[in-house]
Amino acid sequence: MIYIAPSMLSANFAELGKDLKRIADAGANYLHLDVMDGIFVPNFSFGTPVIASIRPHSKLIFDVHLMIKDPLRYVDDYVKAGADIITFHLESDSNTEETIKRIKSKEVRCGLAISPATPVEEIIHYLSQIDMALIMTVVPGFGGQALIPET
């Protein structure tokens, strides 16, 4: 099965409701929500208030990609906001095992991401514990980048 997961970063934030409808009408299954804190990555995007405000208006699977310094601290908040999947970075400051356990305990799916500079071997140990691995093909934190071919 093919899954389509457009990123909300490309949405018109003044028209989120309309853009959500267009995404669903176009056949998307997921909505990819790139959360950036301005610390783990240099850009800032949005957080739980935006996700919580659009959750009642969409039946799409909310795939929340946390590009933040301490994801363990915020797992409960993102679940409460409406996340169906929480993906966090191996390179974050949170303990990886604890973060996976917390996400799984909330009965949402867990993804683990690595940045292009991180050797793929570092994620192997966690594959049996997670639902999804995200191998970044661009440096986290900036939309519209060119693909890094070796990834």
DSSP file (Angstrom, degrees, kcal/mol; ACC not computed):
  #  RESIDUE AA STRUCTURE BP1 BP2  ACC     N-H-->O    O-->H-N    N-H-->O    O-->H-N    TCO  KAPPA ALPHA  PHI   PSI    X-CA   Y-CA   Z-CA
    1    1 A M              0   0    0      0, 0.0     2,-0.5     0, 0.0     0, 0.0   0.000 360.0 360.0 360.0 142.3    0.0    0.0    0.0
    2    2 A I        -     0   0    0      2,-0.0     2,-0.5     0, 0.0     0, 0.0  -0.833 360.0-158.4 -97.7 131.9    1.2    3.5   -0.8
    3    3 A Y        -     0   0    0     -2,-0.5     2,-0.5    26,-0.1    25,-0.1  -0.935   2.0-155.5-111.5 133.4    0.9    6.1    2.0
    4    4 A I        +     0   0    0     -2,-0.5    26,-2.4    23,-0.3    25,-2.0  -0.937  15.0 175.0-109.3 125.6    0.8    9.8    1.2
    5    5 A A        -     0   0    0     -2,-0.5    26,-0.2    24,-0.2    -2,-0.0  -0.675  10.2-166.9-133.2  78.0    2.0   12.1    4.0
    6    6 A P        -     0   0    0      0, 0.0    26,-2.9     0, 0.0     2,-0.4  -0.323  25.5-116.1 -64.3 148.5    2.2   15.8    2.9
    7    7 A S  B >   -a   32   0A   0     24,-0.2     3,-1.3     1,-0.1    26,-0.2  -0.684   6.3-141.4 -87.2 137.2    4.0   18.1    5.3
    8    8 A M  G >  S+     0   0    0     24,-2.8     3,-2.0    -2,-0.4    25,-0.1   0.667  93.2  82.1 -69.3 -15.8    2.0   20.9    7.0
    9    9 A L  G 3  S+     0   0    0     23,-0.3    -1,-0.2     1,-0.3     4,-0.1   0.790  89.8  52.7 -59.6 -25.1    5.1   23.1    6.5
   10   10 A S  G <  S+     0   0    0     -3,-1.3    -1,-0.3     2,-0.1    -2,-0.2   0.450  91.2 104.7 -89.6   0.8    3.9   23.7    3.0
   11   11 A A  S <  S-     0   0    0     -3,-2.0     2,-0.8    -4,-0.1     5,-0.1  -0.352  81.2-111.1 -78.2 160.3    0.4   24.8    4.1
   12   12 A N    >   -     0   0    0      3,-0.2     3,-2.4     1,-0.1     7,-0.3  -0.844  26.2-154.6 -87.7 108.9   -0.9   28.3    4.2
   13   13 A F  G >  S+     0   0    0     -2,-0.8     3,-0.6     1,-0.3    -1,-0.1   0.705  92.6  58.8 -65.7 -18.7   -1.2   28.9    7.9
   14   14 A A  G 3  S+     0   0    0      1,-0.2    -1,-0.3     2,-0.1     3,-0.1   0.605 115.7  36.4 -78.9 -11.8   -3.9   31.5    7.4
   15   15 A E  G <> S+     0   0    0     -3,-2.4     4,-2.8     1,-0.1     5,-0.2  -0.167  71.5 139.0-132.1  38.8   -6.0   28.8    5.6
   16   16 A L  H <> S+     0   0    0     -3,-0.6     4,-2.8     1,-0.2     5,-0.2   0.884  73.3  52.7 -58.1 -41.7   -5.2   25.6    7.6
   17   17 A G  H  > S+     0   0    0      2,-0.2     4,-1.8     1,-0.2    -1,-0.2   0.930 112.8  44.0 -60.1 -45.8   -8.8   24.4    7.5
   18   18 A K  H  > S+     0   0    0      1,-0.2     4,-2.4     2,-0.2    -2,-0.2   0.910 114.0  50.4 -64.9 -42.8   -9.1   24.7    3.8
   19   19 A D  H  X S+     0   0    0     -4,-2.8     4,-2.4    -7,-0.3    -2,-0.2   0.884 107.8  53.3 -65.4 -37.6   -5.6   23.2    3.2
   20   20 A L  H  X S+     0   0    0     -4,-2.8     4,-2.4    -5,-0.2    -1,-0.2   0.919 110.3  47.8 -60.8 -43.0   -6.5   20.2    5.5
   21   21 A K  H  X S+     0   0    0     -4,-1.8     4,-3.1    -5,-0.2    -2,-0.2   0.923 111.0  50.4 -64.3 -43.7   -9.6   19.6    3.4
   22   22 A R  H  X S+     0   0    0     -4,-2.4     4,-1.6     2,-0.2    -2,-0.2   0.896 110.4  50.7 -60.6 -40.7   -7.6   19.8    0.1
   23   23 A I  H  <>S+     0   0    0     -4,-2.4     5,-1.9     2,-0.2     4,-0.3   0.935 114.3  43.0 -63.1 -47.4   -5.0   17.3    1.5
   24   24 A A  H ><5S+     0   0    0     -4,-2.4     3,-1.6     1,-0.2    -2,-0.2   0.923 112.8  52.1 -65.8 -43.9   -7.7   14.8    2.5
   25   25 A D  H 3<5S+     0   0    0     -4,-3.1    -1,-0.2     1,-0.3    -2,-0.2   0.792 103.5  59.3 -62.9 -28.0   -9.7   15.3   -0.8
   26   26 A A  T 3<5S-     0   0    0     -4,-1.6    -1,-0.3    -5,-0.2    -2,-0.2   0.545 124.6-101.3 -79.3  -7.3   -6.5   14.7   -2.7
   27   27 A G  T < 5 +     0   0    0     -3,-1.6   -23,-0.3    -4,-0.3    -3,-0.2   0.568  64.3 157.8 102.4  10.2   -6.2   11.2   -1.1
   28   28 A A      < -     0   0    0     -5,-1.9    -1,-0.2     1,-0.1   -23,-0.2  -0.349  26.1-165.6 -65.9 149.4   -3.5   11.7    1.6
   29   29 A N  S    S+     0   0    0    -25,-2.0    32,-2.2     1,-0.1     2,-0.3   0.716  70.0  31.0-100.7 -32.5   -3.5    9.2    4.4
   30   30 A Y  E     - b   0  61A   0    -26,-2.4     2,-0.5    30,-0.2    32,-0.2  -0.795  62.7-141.4-125.1 161.2   -1.3   11.1    6.8
   31   31 A L  E     - b   0  62A   0     30,-2.8    32,-2.5    -2,-0.3     2,-0.6  -0.985  21.7-146.2-122.2 118.5   -0.4   14.7    7.7
   32   32 A H  E     -ab   7  63A   0    -26,-2.9   -24,-2.8    -2,-0.5     2,-0.7  -0.750  12.5-164.0 -87.9 122.4    3.3   15.1    8.5
   33   33 A L  E     - b   0  64A   0     30,-2.9    32,-2.6    -2,-0.6     2,-0.9  -0.892   4.3-157.1-114.4 103.1    3.7   17.7   11.2
   34   34 A D  E     - b   0  65A   0     -2,-0.7     2,-0.6    30,-0.2    12,-0.3  -0.704   9.9-166.7 -84.7 107.7    7.3   19.0   11.5
   35   35 A V  E     + b   0  66A   0     30,-2.7    32,-3.1    -2,-0.9     2,-0.4  -0.858   8.6 179.6 -99.6 119.8    7.8   20.4   15.0
   36   36 A M  E     - b   0  67A   0     -2,-0.6     9,-1.9    10,-0.3    32,-0.2  -0.971  17.6-166.1-124.4 135.7   11.0   22.5   15.3
   37   37 A D  B     -F   44   0B   0     30,-1.4     7,-0.2    -2,-0.4    31,-0.1   0.478  38.8-118.8-101.6  -3.1   12.0   24.2   18.6
   38   38 A G  S    S+     0   0    0      5,-1.7     6,-0.2    29,-0.3    30,-0.1   0.512 104.5  66.4  77.3   2.2   14.7   26.6   17.4
   39   39 A I  S    S+     0   0    0     28,-0.2    29,-0.1     4,-0.2    -1,-0.1   0.699 101.7  36.1-117.5 -59.0   17.2   24.8   19.7
   40   40 A F  S    S+     0   0    0     27,-0.2    28,-0.2     1,-0.1    -4,-0.0   0.891 138.8  18.4 -63.5 -38.8   17.7   21.2   18.3
   41   41 A V  S    S-     0   0    0     26,-0.4    -3,-0.2     2,-0.3   100,-0.1  -0.913  88.4-116.5-126.2 156.9   17.3   22.8   14.8
   42   42 A P  S    S+     0   0    0      0, 0.0     2,-0.2     0, 0.0    99,-0.1   0.676  90.6  72.0 -72.8 -15.6   17.8   26.5   14.0
   43   43 A N        -     0   0    0     98,-0.1    -5,-1.7    -4,-0.0     2,-0.4  -0.592  67.2-145.9 -97.6 162.0   14.2   27.0   12.8
   44   44 A F  B     +F   37   0B   0     -7,-0.2    -7,-0.2    -2,-0.2    -9,-0.0  -0.982  23.3 163.6-122.7 135.6   11.0   27.2   14.8
   45   45 A S        -     0   0    0     -9,-1.9     2,-0.3    -2,-0.4   -10,-0.1   0.615  47.8 -58.1-115.4 -86.9    7.7   26.0   13.4
   46   46 A F        -     0   0    0    -12,-0.3   -10,-0.3   -10,-0.0    -1,-0.3  -0.917  42.2-155.4-155.8 173.2    4.7   25.3   15.7
   47   47 A G    >>  -     0   0    0     -2,-0.3     4,-1.7   -12,-0.1     3,-0.6  -0.470  50.7 -43.0-138.2-151.1    3.8   23.2   18.7
   48   48 A T  H 3> S+     0   0    0      1,-0.2     4,-3.1     2,-0.2     5,-0.3   0.817 120.7  61.4 -60.8 -36.7    0.9   21.6   20.5
   49   49 A P  H 3> S+     0   0    0      0, 0.0     4,-1.7     0, 0.0    -1,-0.2   0.913 108.0  44.5 -60.5 -39.5   -1.6   24.5   20.3
   50   50 A V  H <> S+     0   0    0     -3,-0.6     4,-1.4     2,-0.2    -2,-0.2   0.931 115.4  47.4 -68.2 -44.8   -1.6   24.4   16.5
   51   51 A I  H  X S+     0   0    0     -4,-1.7     4,-1.8     1,-0.2     3,-0.4   0.934 112.9  48.7 -62.2 -46.2   -1.9   20.6   16.4
   52   52 A A  H  < S+     0   0    0     -4,-3.1    -1,-0.2     1,-0.2    -2,-0.2   0.848 108.6  55.1 -62.4 -33.8   -4.7   20.6   18.9
   53   53 A S  H  < S+     0   0    0     -4,-1.7    -1,-0.2    -5,-0.3    -2,-0.2   0.801 114.6  37.8 -72.9 -27.2   -6.6   23.2   17.0
   54   54 A I  H >< S+     0   0    0     -4,-1.4     3,-1.7    -3,-0.4     4,-0.2   0.665  94.6  84.8 -96.1 -16.9   -6.6   21.3   13.8
   55   55 A R  G >< S+     0   0    0     -4,-1.8     3,-1.6     1,-0.3    -2,-0.1   0.890  87.5  52.9 -53.5 -45.4   -7.1   17.8   15.2
   56   56 A P  G 3  S+     0   0    0      0, 0.0    -1,-0.3     0, 0.0    -2,-0.1   0.667 107.6  54.8 -66.0 -12.4  -11.0   18.1   15.4
   57   57 A H  G <  S+     0   0    0     -3,-1.7     2,-0.4    -4,-0.1    -2,-0.2   0.292 105.1  55.0-103.7   8.6  -11.0   19.1   11.7
   58   58 A S    <   -     0   0    0     -3,-1.6     4,-0.1    -4,-0.2    -1,-0.1  -0.997  46.5-167.4-148.3 139.9   -9.2   16.1   10.3
   59   59 A K        +     0   0    0     -2,-0.4    -1,-0.1     2,-0.1     3,-0.1   0.352  59.5 119.2 -99.3   1.8   -9.4   12.3   10.3
   60   60 A L  S    S-     0   0    0      1,-0.1     2,-0.5   -30,-0.1   -30,-0.2  -0.254  78.4 -99.7 -62.9 154.5   -5.9   12.0    8.8
   61   61 A I  E     -b   30   0A   0    -32,-2.2   -30,-2.8    23,-0.1     2,-0.8  -0.678  36.2-135.6 -74.5 124.3   -3.3   10.2   10.7
   62   62 A F  E     -b   31   0A   0     -2,-0.5    22,-2.4    20,-0.3    23,-2.0  -0.766  18.6-168.5 -89.9 109.8   -1.2   12.9   12.5
   63   63 A D  E     -bc  32  85A   0    -32,-2.5   -30,-2.9    -2,-0.8     2,-0.7  -0.846   9.4-162.1-100.6  97.4    2.5   12.0   12.0
   64   64 A V  E     -bc  33  86A   0     21,-2.8    23,-3.0    -2,-0.9     2,-0.8  -0.749   5.1-163.4 -93.7 115.9    4.3   14.3   14.4
   65   65 A H  E     -bc  34  87A   0    -32,-2.6   -30,-2.7    -2,-0.7     2,-0.9  -0.860   9.2-154.2-102.0 104.3    8.0   14.7   13.7
   66   66 A L  E     +bc  35  88A   0     21,-3.4     2,-0.9    -2,-0.8    23,-0.6  -0.702  20.2 175.0 -87.2 104.5    9.7   16.2   16.8
   67   67 A M  E     +b   36   0A   0    -32,-3.1   -30,-1.4    -2,-0.9   -26,-0.4  -0.620  44.1 125.2-100.6  68.4   12.9   18.0   15.8
   68   68 A I  S    S-     0   0    0     -2,-0.9    21,-0.3   -32,-0.2    25,-0.2  -0.893  70.5-118.7-132.8 158.2   13.3   19.2   19.4
   69   69 A K  S    S+     0   0    0     -2,-0.3    24,-2.7     1,-0.2    25,-0.5   0.883 105.6  22.5 -64.0 -43.7   16.0   19.1   22.1
   70   70 A D    >>  +     0   0    0     23,-0.2     3,-0.8    22,-0.2     4,-0.5  -0.627  63.4 165.6-130.7  73.0   14.1   17.1   24.7
   71   71 A P  H >> S+     0   0    0      0, 0.0     3,-1.4     0, 0.0     4,-0.8   0.830  73.1  66.0 -61.6 -32.6   11.2   15.1   23.2
   72   72 A L  H >4 S+     0   0    0      1,-0.3     3,-0.8     2,-0.2     4,-0.4   0.893  96.6  57.3 -55.8 -39.6   10.7   12.9   26.3
   73   73 A R  H <4 S+     0   0    0     -3,-0.8    -1,-0.3     1,-0.2     4,-0.2   0.758 114.1  37.5 -61.3 -26.0    9.6   16.0   28.2
   74   74 A Y  H <X S+     0   0    0     -3,-1.4     4,-2.2    -4,-0.5     5,-0.2   0.363  80.5 103.6-114.0   4.1    6.8   16.7   25.7
   75   75 A V  H <X S+     0   0    0     -3,-0.8     4,-2.3    -4,-0.8     5,-0.2   0.936  84.9  48.6 -53.5 -51.3    5.5   13.2   24.7
   76   76 A D  H  > S+     0   0    0     -4,-0.4     4,-2.5     1,-0.2    -1,-0.2   0.882 110.0  52.8 -58.3 -39.8    2.3   13.6   26.8
   77   77 A D  H  > S+     0   0    0      1,-0.2     4,-1.8     2,-0.2    -1,-0.2   0.899 110.5  46.2 -64.5 -41.1    1.6   17.0   25.4
   78   78 A Y  H  X>S+     0   0    0     -4,-2.2     5,-2.4     2,-0.2     4,-0.9   0.848 111.9  51.0 -73.5 -32.7    1.8   15.8   21.8
   79   79 A V  H ><5S+     0   0    0     -4,-2.3     3,-1.0    -5,-0.2    -2,-0.2   0.946 111.2  48.5 -64.3 -47.5   -0.4   12.8   22.5
   80   80 A K  H 3<5S+     0   0    0     -4,-2.5    -2,-0.2     1,-0.3    -1,-0.2   0.851 106.9  57.1 -60.8 -34.9   -3.0   15.0   24.1
   81   81 A A  H 3<5S-     0   0    0     -4,-1.8   -26,-0.3    -5,-0.2    -1,-0.3   0.712 130.8 -90.1 -71.0 -20.4   -2.8   17.4   21.1
   82   82 A G  T <<5 +     0   0    0     -3,-1.0   -20,-0.3    -4,-0.9    -3,-0.2   0.588  65.1 161.6 124.7  13.8   -3.7   14.5   18.8
   83   83 A A      < -     0   0    0     -5,-2.4    -1,-0.2     1,-0.2   -20,-0.2  -0.416  17.2-177.9 -65.7 137.1   -0.6   12.8   17.6
   84   84 A D  S    S+     0   0    0    -22,-2.4    25,-2.2     1,-0.4     2,-0.4   0.663  79.4  24.7-100.2 -29.1   -1.1    9.3   16.2
   85   85 A I  E     -cd  63 109A   0    -23,-2.0   -21,-2.8    23,-0.2     2,-0.5  -0.998  68.5-162.4-134.2 135.2    2.6    8.8   15.5
   86   86 A I  E     -cd  64 110A   0     23,-2.5    25,-2.7    -2,-0.4     2,-0.5  -0.981   8.0-174.2-121.1 121.4    5.5   10.5   17.3
   87   87 A T  E     +cd  65 111A   0    -23,-3.0   -21,-3.4    -2,-0.5     2,-0.3  -0.953   7.8 177.8-112.8 130.1    8.9   10.4   15.7
   88   88 A F  E     -cd  66 112A   0     23,-1.9    25,-3.2    -2,-0.5     2,-0.4  -0.836  30.5 -97.9-127.9 167.3   11.9   11.8   17.5
   89   89 A H  E >   - d   0 113A   0    -23,-0.6     3,-1.8    -2,-0.3     5,-0.2  -0.702  10.0-144.2 -94.4 134.2   15.6   12.1   16.8
   90   90 A L  T 3  S+     0   0    0     23,-2.8     6,-0.1    -2,-0.4    -1,-0.1   0.814 104.4  60.1 -55.5 -32.1   18.2    9.7   18.0
   91   91 A E  T 3  S+     0   0    0     22,-0.3    -1,-0.3     2,-0.0    23,-0.1   0.493  83.4 108.7 -79.7  -3.3   20.5   12.7   18.3
   92   92 A S  S <  S-     0   0    0     -3,-1.8   -22,-0.2     1,-0.1   -23,-0.1  -0.105  83.1-110.8 -67.4 172.4   18.2   14.5   20.7
   93   93 A D  S    S+     0   0    0    -24,-2.7   -23,-0.2   -25,-0.2    -1,-0.1   0.615  86.9 100.3 -80.2 -13.1   19.1   15.0   24.4
   94   94 A S  S    S-     0   0    0    -25,-0.5     2,-0.4    -5,-0.2     3,-0.0  -0.408  88.4 -99.8 -74.8 149.3   16.4   12.6   25.6
   95   95 A N     >  -     0   0    0      1,-0.2     4,-2.4    -2,-0.1     5,-0.2  -0.558  32.1-144.0 -65.9 124.1   17.3    9.0   26.6
   96   96 A T  H  > S+     0   0    0     -2,-0.4     4,-2.5     1,-0.2     5,-0.2   0.924  95.0  47.0 -61.9 -49.0   16.2    7.0   23.5
   97   97 A E  H  > S+     0   0    0      1,-0.2     4,-2.5     2,-0.2    -1,-0.2   0.923 114.2  47.6 -60.9 -45.3   15.0    3.9   25.4
   98   98 A E  H  > S+     0   0    0      1,-0.2     4,-2.5     2,-0.2    -1,-0.2   0.897 111.8  50.3 -63.5 -39.9   12.9    6.0   27.8
   99   99 A T  H  X S+     0   0    0     -4,-2.4     4,-2.5     2,-0.2    -2,-0.2   0.917 110.5  48.7 -66.9 -42.8   11.4    8.1   25.1
  100  100 A I  H  X S+     0   0    0     -4,-2.5     4,-2.7    -5,-0.2     5,-0.2   0.945 112.6  49.0 -59.4 -47.8   10.4    5.0   23.1
  101  101 A K  H  X S+     0   0    0     -4,-2.5     4,-2.2     1,-0.2    -2,-0.2   0.899 111.4  49.3 -60.4 -41.8    8.8    3.4   26.2
  102  102 A R  H  X S+     0   0    0     -4,-2.5     4,-0.9     2,-0.2    -1,-0.2   0.937 112.6  46.8 -65.0 -45.6    6.9    6.6   27.0
  103  103 A I  H ><>S+     0   0    0     -4,-2.5     5,-1.2     1,-0.2     3,-1.1   0.946 114.3  47.0 -60.8 -48.6    5.6    7.0   23.5
  104  104 A K  H ><5S+     0   0    0     -4,-2.7     3,-1.7     1,-0.3    -1,-0.2   0.841 105.5  60.3 -63.6 -33.6    4.5    3.3   23.3
  105  105 A S  H 3<5S+     0   0    0     -4,-2.2    -1,-0.3     1,-0.3    -2,-0.2   0.729  99.0  58.2 -67.0 -20.1    2.9    3.5   26.8
  106  106 A K  T <<5S-     0   0    0     -3,-1.1    -1,-0.3    -4,-0.9    -2,-0.2   0.367 115.4-117.6 -89.8   4.4    0.6    6.2   25.4
  107  107 A E  T < 5S+     0   0    0     -3,-1.7     2,-0.3     1,-0.3    -3,-0.2   0.842  75.2 120.7  60.5  37.7   -0.6    3.7   22.7
  108  108 A V  S   <S-     0   0    0     -5,-1.2    -1,-0.3   -22,-0.0   -23,-0.2  -0.880  70.7 -95.4-118.9 160.3    0.6    5.8   19.8
  109  109 A R  E     -d   85   0A   0    -25,-2.2   -23,-2.5    -2,-0.3     2,-0.5  -0.413  36.6-139.2 -74.9 152.4    3.1    4.6   17.2
  110  110 A C  E     -d   86   0A   0    -25,-0.2    21,-3.1    -2,-0.1    22,-1.3  -0.947  17.6-175.4-119.7 129.3    6.7    5.4   17.7
  111  111 A G  E     -de  87 132A   0    -25,-2.7   -23,-1.9    -2,-0.5     2,-0.4  -0.906  10.9-153.3-117.7 151.6    9.2    6.5   15.0
  112  112 A L  E     -de  88 133A   0     20,-2.1    22,-2.5    -2,-0.3     2,-0.3  -0.992  13.5-162.3-126.2 126.9   12.9    7.1   15.4
  113  113 A A  E     -de  89 134A   0    -25,-3.2   -23,-2.8    -2,-0.4     2,-0.4  -0.768   5.9-164.0-108.8 150.4   14.7    9.5   13.1
  114  114 A I  E     - e   0 135A   0     20,-2.3    22,-2.6    -2,-0.3     6,-0.0  -0.990  21.0-123.8-129.7 146.5   18.4   10.0   12.2
  115  115 A S    >   -     0   0    0     -2,-0.4     3,-1.8    20,-0.2    24,-0.1  -0.398  35.2-101.5 -78.6 160.5   20.0   13.0   10.5
  116  116 A P  T 3  S+     0   0    0      0, 0.0     4,-0.1     0, 0.0    -1,-0.1   0.806 120.9  55.4 -55.5 -32.0   22.1   12.5    7.4
  117  117 A A  T 3  S+     0   0    0      2,-0.1    22,-0.0     3,-0.0     3,-0.0   0.640  88.6  92.6 -78.2 -13.0   25.4   12.7    9.3
  118  118 A T  S <  S-     0   0    0     -3,-1.8     2,-0.1     1,-0.1     5,-0.1  -0.689  85.6-115.3 -85.0 127.0   24.4    9.9   11.7
  119  119 A P    >   -     0   0    0      0, 0.0     3,-2.0     0, 0.0     4,-0.3  -0.375  18.3-130.5 -60.5 135.1   25.5    6.4   10.6
  120  120 A V  T >> S+     0   0    0      1,-0.3     3,-1.7     2,-0.2     4,-0.6   0.768 102.5  73.2 -59.2 -26.6   22.5    4.2    9.9
  121  121 A E  H >> S+     0   0    0      1,-0.3     3,-0.6     2,-0.2     4,-0.5   0.764  83.7  69.2 -59.6 -24.8   24.0    1.5   12.1
  122  122 A E  H <4 S+     0   0    0     -3,-2.0    -1,-0.3     1,-0.2    -2,-0.2   0.702  99.3  47.5 -69.6 -18.1   23.2    3.6   15.2
  123  123 A I  H X> S+     0   0    0     -3,-1.7     3,-1.5    -4,-0.3     4,-0.6   0.642  88.3  86.2 -94.4 -16.6   19.4    3.0   14.6
  124  124 A I  H X< S+     0   0    0     -4,-0.6     3,-1.4    -3,-0.6     4,-0.4   0.871  82.0  59.2 -54.3 -44.7   19.7   -0.8   14.1
  125  125 A H  T 3< S+     0   0    0     -4,-0.5     3,-0.3     1,-0.3    -1,-0.3   0.771 108.2  46.5 -56.7 -28.0   19.5   -1.6   17.9
  126  126 A Y  T X> S+     0   0    0     -3,-1.5     3,-2.0     1,-0.2     4,-1.0   0.515  80.6  97.9 -95.8  -6.5   16.1    0.1   18.2
  127  127 A L  T << S+     0   0    0     -3,-1.4     3,-0.4    -4,-0.6    -1,-0.2   0.820  82.1  52.9 -57.7 -34.4   14.3   -1.4   15.1
  128  128 A S  T 34 S+     0   0    0     -4,-0.4    -1,-0.3    -3,-0.3    -2,-0.1   0.648 111.2  48.6 -74.6 -12.7   12.5   -4.1   17.1
  129  129 A Q  T <4 S+     0   0    0     -3,-2.0     2,-0.2    -4,-0.1    -1,-0.2   0.597 104.9  63.8-101.0 -14.0   11.2   -1.4   19.5
  130  130 A I     <  -     0   0    0     -4,-1.0   -19,-0.2    -3,-0.4     3,-0.1  -0.651  64.3-143.4-114.0 166.2    9.8    1.2   17.0
  131  131 A D  S    S+     0   0    0    -21,-3.1     2,-0.3     1,-0.3   -20,-0.2   0.624  85.3  17.0 -98.2 -18.4    7.1    1.2   14.4
  132  132 A M  E     -e  111   0A   0    -22,-1.3   -20,-2.1     2,-0.0     2,-0.4  -0.991  58.4-150.1-156.8 142.6    9.0    3.4   11.9
  133  133 A A  E     -e  112   0A   0     -2,-0.3     2,-0.6   -22,-0.2   -20,-0.2  -0.967  12.4-158.8-114.2 135.0   12.5    4.6   11.1
  134  134 A L  E     -e  113   0A   0    -22,-2.5   -20,-2.3    -2,-0.4     2,-0.8  -0.944   2.5-166.7-116.3 111.0   13.0    7.9    9.4
  135  135 A I  E     -e  114   0A   0     -2,-0.6   -20,-0.2   -22,-0.2     2,-0.1  -0.864  24.8-133.3 -96.3 108.3   16.3    8.4    7.6
  136  136 A M        -     0   0    0    -22,-2.6     3,-0.0    -2,-0.8    -2,-0.0  -0.370  19.4-169.0 -65.9 135.5   16.5   12.1    6.9
  137  137 A T  S    S+     0   0    0     -2,-0.1    11,-2.7     2,-0.1     2,-0.3   0.303  75.5  39.3-106.7   5.8   17.6   12.9    3.4
  138  138 A V  S    S-     0   0    0      9,-0.2     9,-0.1    13,-0.1     3,-0.0  -0.930 102.7 -84.6-141.6 164.3   18.1   16.6    4.2
  139  139 A V    >   -     0   0    0     -2,-0.3     3,-0.9   -24,-0.1     6,-0.1  -0.602  58.2-107.9 -70.5 126.8   19.6   18.4    7.2
  140  140 A P  T 3  S+     0   0    0      0, 0.0    -1,-0.1     0, 0.0     3,-0.1  -0.242  94.6  44.3 -59.1 140.9   16.7   18.7    9.8
  141  141 A G  T 3  S+     0   0    0   -100,-0.1     2,-0.4     1,-0.1   -98,-0.1   0.305  91.8  77.6 115.9  -8.3   15.3   22.2   10.3
  142  142 A F    X   -     0   0    0     -3,-0.9     3,-0.6   -99,-0.1     2,-0.1  -0.986  62.0-144.2-137.0 126.4   14.8   23.7    6.8
  143  143 A G  T 3  S+     0   0    0     -2,-0.4     0, 0.0     1,-0.2     0, 0.0  -0.445  79.5  34.0 -78.4 159.1   12.1   23.0    4.3
  144  144 A G  T 3  S+     0   0    0      1,-0.2    -1,-0.2    -2,-0.1     2,-0.1   0.629  78.8 150.4  76.5  15.4   12.8   23.0    0.6
  145  145 A Q    <   -     0   0    0     -3,-0.6     2,-0.2    -6,-0.1    -1,-0.2  -0.381  50.5-103.8 -77.9 158.3   16.3   21.6    0.7
  146  146 A A        -     0   0    0      1,-0.1    -1,-0.1    -2,-0.1     2,-0.0  -0.571  45.1 -96.3 -77.0 144.9   17.9   19.5   -2.1
  147  147 A L        -     0   0    0     -2,-0.2    -9,-0.2     1,-0.1    -1,-0.1  -0.323  26.3-130.1 -58.2 137.6   18.1   15.8   -1.5
  148  148 A I    >   -     0   0    0    -11,-2.7     3,-2.2     1,-0.2    -1,-0.1  -0.846  22.5-152.5 -88.5 103.7   21.4   14.6   -0.1
  149  149 A P  T 3  S+     0   0    0      0, 0.0    -1,-0.2     0, 0.0    -2,-0.0   0.793  86.0  60.3 -55.1 -37.2   22.0   11.7   -2.7
  150  150 A E  T 3         0   0    0      1,-0.3   -13,-0.0    -3,-0.1    -3,-0.0   0.628 360.0 360.0 -71.2  -9.6   24.1    9.5   -0.5
  151  151 A T    <         0   0    0     -3,-2.2    -1,-0.3   -14,-0.2   -13,-0.1   0.492 360.0 360.0 -77.3 360.0   21.3    9.2    2.1
